[in-house]
Every structure is written in structure tokens, then in C-alpha cells.
Amino acid sequence: MFDDIPDTSLEQARMLENILLAACEGDRSQTGMYMQLRGVLMGDETLKALLPQFVRTSRDLNHFWSYAKDLPTGSSGHWEKRRRHVRDGLTPVLDFLENRNTAPVDSVASDVLKSFDPDGVHAVWSRALERRHADPEGAITSARTLLETVCKHILDETGGSYTDNDDLPGLYRAVALKLNIAPSQHAEEAFKRILGGATSVVEGLGSLRNKIGDAHGKGKAAVRPAPRHAQLAVNLAGAMATFLIETWQDLASVKP
């Protein structure tokens, strides 16, 4: 295993392209890195479908060279036609990864509200998890939007109030008071600690998204999330959103 493999799918795909461009001229010295990069990208079903056939079928650079050496080099004897073939083949996956953060997150809110129940949350939760490898920043944004949507909808249903400037921790605190799950509303120490931990989770999600999510411009020193960060954020947000909906439903069912 190589320690210097890039963290993001976009950088991985670009490195794969550079290795293949060099291999077009017979350089197969990076076959180990190629195999690792190919394995990572092929492990994501979305990216696998966008990879060219010559990557999907070439398990190492020796396999690729068997394919590439039969491609024309052009009348000048140079390698540009082979290079162009590689670039054209990788264009779909690179275009997808370069434009991954342009999709609006409004669909997350609309999908949750179509079926405001644990099943609806689980559907959005699952899609966000699927996104964690190709687009970890977008997955974190979806996680935040999921929880924000649930909080706002519960406040709407329970007569609570909020403004567009309220952040996620503020929204959660207002919902917690409405649902009687704020730590201050319980005397039992075990419940206070559990509910206090839930509040800390939501505050952490808000901070995580503000630091590395895709809704804000990022400077050169910005932290870039790995898929594991996105998976943690999505799972925490999904669990909290489900807990809030189930609590709201339980309270609504006992009202006279």
C-alpha cells in the first residue's frame, strides 16, 4: 500500500490519468500505484460506471500496455494520439468529480418532506452515504441539510419559531425544548449525560460542515474531508434526525 495516495477522488483520478499518460510511452514503473488508485475508484459504483473500459479491464500497467501499444501514435511518430485517447476516456469521470459540488442541496429537503418519517430520513441518509467517496464535502452538506430540515419542520409543526440566520445548534436546542429532550429538562444524571452528548454531536456537525463542507469558500489552508469523515457526519446526522422524528411522532400520538 502507498502512503502518498491522494485523499480525494478527484486527485486520485488525476493521478491515475498522469500514470496512464506516461504508460502510453511504455513507462510502467508506477504499476503499483496504478493498481491501488484503480482499486479505490472501482470500489465506488458511481465512479466505476464512469471509468473507461480500458481502465476497468486493465488490472495493471502491463495489461494497459498490451492495449495501448496497438493504438496509433500519429504520423509524426509521437504519442499524442494515445494520450488523447486516455484523456478522452477519463473525461466523464473527471467532469463528474470537478462539478460534483454544483448540485443544489434543496433536493435533500424536498425528499425528506415528501415522507416525513424515519423511512424518508433513511432514504436520504442512504443516498448521502453513497456520495461519501465521490463527494465527501457534498455528503457532509447533505447531512447538515437533512438535520436542519427535520428541525425546522418539527418547529413548524409544534409552533416554534426560527429565522433564516439560526444555525444548526440553535435550531436543535429549540427543538429539544419542544420535545422535552433538553438536558436541563431532566433530573436523572444518566439522561442528562446522554442528551448532553446528543447536543454536542449536533454542535460538532455544525462546526464540521462550517469548516470543511462545500457551502463556504475555502482558503488554501482549509481541511479537506476524507470519505471516513463524511461517513461519520452522515451517520451521526441520520441517527439524530431519526431520533427527533420518532420522538416527535411519539409525543404527537399521546396528545388528546
VENLIN-V218714 format. One record per pair of residues at least 24 apart in sequence whose C-alpha atoms are under 8 Angstrom apart, sorted by the first residue. I is the first residue (numbers start at 1). J is the second residue. Records with the same first field share a line. If there is no record, write none. Layout:
I=J + J
This chain:
1=36
2=33 + 36
5=33 + 37
7=226
8=133 + 134 + 226
9=41 + 97 + 133 + 134 + 135
10=94 + 97 + 98 + 134
12=37 + 41
13=37 + 41 + 93 + 94
14=94
17=86 + 87 + 90
20=61 + 86
21=82 + 83 + 86
23=61 + 64 + 65
24=65 + 68 + 69 + 79 + 82 + 83
25=79
26=65
28=61 + 62
30=61
31=60 + 61 + 62
32=60
34=60 + 61
35=59 + 60
44=133 + 134
46=134
47=93 + 134
50=90 + 92 + 93
51=89 + 90 + 92 + 93
52=89 + 90
97=134 + 135
100=135 + 138
101=135 + 137 + 138 + 214
105=141 + 142 + 145
108=142 + 145 + 146
109=145 + 146 + 149
112=146 + 149 + 150
116=245
117=242 + 245 + 246
118=242 + 245 + 246
121=146 + 238 + 241 + 242
122=238 + 242
125=234 + 235 + 238
128=234
129=230 + 231 + 234 + 235
132=227 + 228 + 230 + 231
133=226 + 227
135=227
136=225 + 226 + 227 + 229 + 230
137=212 + 213 + 214 + 224 + 225 + 230
138=213 + 214
139=230 + 231 + 234
140=209 + 213 + 214 + 230 + 233 + 234
141=209 + 213 + 214 + 215
142=234
143=233 + 234 + 237 + 238
144=168 + 205 + 206 + 209 + 237
146=237 + 238 + 241
147=237 + 238 + 240 + 241
150=241 + 244 + 245
151=175 + 241 + 244
154=245 + 248
167=206
168=202 + 203 + 206
169=199 + 202 + 203 + 206
172=199 + 202
173=199
179=247 + 248 + 251
198=240
201=236
202=237 + 240
205=233 + 237
